[in-house]
């Protein structure tokens, strides 16, 4: 079963218009409507040192030689 998540705004009281869905006439679907959570979130801000220590950026040892890495990926795909 394919799950589609959409954020829509109520254009008319009590009505939501959904277009462009991959379902056809007569298909049964289940619809769950939830109010949006408050979109004002506190963003986590990292210092440069914290970002480097996080592992999100930096050298990746498995990719130090890009041609060898690409060759290994091709071999795995075959």
N, C-alpha and C positions, 0 to 999 in steps of 0.2 A: 504494500500500500504506500502510495506517495503522500508525503505530508507537505503541505504548502503553508508557509507562515507569511502573513501579510499584515502590514499596519495601514489601516484606512481611517479616514476621518468621516464622522457622521455628517452627511450633507443635508439630509432632511430628518426631522425628528422620527426616530424609530426605524430608519431605513439605511441599509448598507448596500452599495452596488459593487459587486465583484465581477470584473471582466477579465478575459484572457486566461481563464482556467483551462486545464487540459481534460476536462470532463465534458461529456455530451448530454444531450437531452435524454432524460429518463434515468441517468446514472444516479444512484443513491450516494449521498455524501453526509458526513457529520460535520457540523459547524459549531465551534465553541467561541464565544465572544467574551473577551476580558477587557476591562478598562486598562489603559496604558499606565505603567508605573511612572512615577515622577522621573522625568528625564534629567533632572539636575543632580548629577552625581559628583562626588568629590573625586577628582582625578589624583591618582598616585603619581607623585613626581619624584623621580630618582635623580640623585647626583650622578655625575659622570663615573665616579668610583663605584657607586652602587650598581649602575647599569653594567659596567664591565664585570663586576663580580657576579652578576645575576646569571650569566651564561647565555643571555639573549643575543649578545653580539660577541664577536671575537673570532679567532681562528678555529676552524673545524678540522681536526686532525685527519678525518677521513677524506677531506677534499683538498689536501695540500698539493696534489698533482691532478689537475683537472682532466687531463687526457686519460690518465689511468683510471680515474673515477668514472669517466664517461664510458670507457671500454668495459669496465666491470658492470655498469648498469645495462649496457647492450647485451652482454653475455647472460645476465640474469633474466632479461626479458625474452631470450630465445628459448 
